[in-house]
Amino acid sequence: MIKIKPTWVARIIDCKSFTRLRIMAADIARAKPLPGFVWGVSTSSYQIEGAVAEDGRGPSIWDVYCRQSGRIANGDTGDVACDHYHRYREDVSLMHKLGVGAYRFSVAWPRVMPSGQGEANERGLAFYDRLIDTLLAANIEPWLCLYHWDLPQALGDQGGWTNRDCAAWFADYATLIGSRFGDRVKRFATFNEPSVFTLFGYCLGGQAPGISDLASLLRAIHHVNLGHGAAIDRLRTGVTGASLGAIHNCQPCRPATAGPEDLIAAKKLDAYWNGAFPDPQLRGAYPSLLTDLIEPYQHPDDAIRICRPVDWFGLNHYSPVYVRAMKANPLGIAFGDAPPDVPRSDMGWPIEPGAFAQTLLHIHKEYNLPIYVLENGTASHDELGSSGTVADQPRIDYLRAYVGAMFDAIENGADVRGYFVWSLLDNFEWGSGYSQRFGLVYVDYPTQRRIPKASFHWYARLTEPSPMRSAARALDQTSD
Ligand code: FCB
């Protein structure tokens, strides 16, 4: 039988002479070789829950930011989002149909501790009890992320992550979460994409809290790192059998042009984007470009406080980034465009599966930890067809190519143990509001009806336990 290499899969996608039927059977069968490999989906609290003023939840910095004029496309907010707070049972049932073994979600800090510190909110905690119990009953492992950007506004009012005390507040919140859910949840991540929410939230603009100041960014970086280390310590001692990590977005930073200024800008962004968190957390030191800049905020022993043993590396990856110099900006850099021949998603993000394989191998070499891909996916302008289905072939093509690239990296030695699609549902995509759809499930926002897209069915076949059965079914169901 012909052995199809995953690298071919990416190339074959546009090749009309090769039947889609054979590609699908081949890549599904190909994607099965690792016992214990976990297939999952990811979401985050502010992007799906809604119910922002219900059952005692306090406001978050995103609630406030969304209300500032001009911040979010179409003036959208997360007030209702996917109404997951009320519809979580239906959403878990969708995951069950999808056949995933794990679900990564985040807890909204202001839902369980409305002021960010002090008293806990029982009704908020009870929501996550219900969610976790429903997941376990469906045989889906909960992966809990403590922080996916929705800082309680009460802490934002005290400077948020620019205030060193925020690390201690975060550690207390981690203790609450560990003691409440640690009997049922073992996988905990401290932060989701710390480089994204610090860079955009405190310096480059575009995210809450909307600050634009280099010193604030440097403080925030260091205090988030301290919060990470403190939370790891609390969870390690508080949760028997805990498996801990953080989730980093890592992307090759490429100069947008061959000019020397863009080259310097790309190196600089690489230090902030790819190094400012993994390096101190896993190696005990900031990238050399940042050492002197962070120095004023360092206290004795901070490096040890930050660098605590973790069990895995959580990776989010969508595309490489292209960087150009921009003097007007506090960091002197800006995001540029990919070369014109690089394919892009409807959101404009470059589609380069090879950069994903490169990133996985790089992380494996640099940090030598098991890797879980905790976000990968693509936005497309999906529409509900007249037959009531959503034909999102570009998403299937993207996922197929990226899963193929991941298996290339595994073949070349990267220790990848799991892959989670972003996202289960279409949801509130930060500054883009509801204008970008990332879900395997289409959400009809006016009615909150959920409609699994074609990619949902594709991923369901990929996650099926028996490769032979999956491949056979794919052959049955696909025709040219
Ligand atoms: C990541 C975020 C996630 C989502 C995807 C598209 O940067 O972690 O919340 O917005 O991008």
Residues whose N, C-alpha, C, O or C-beta is under 5 A from the ligand:
A	BS01	FCB	E193
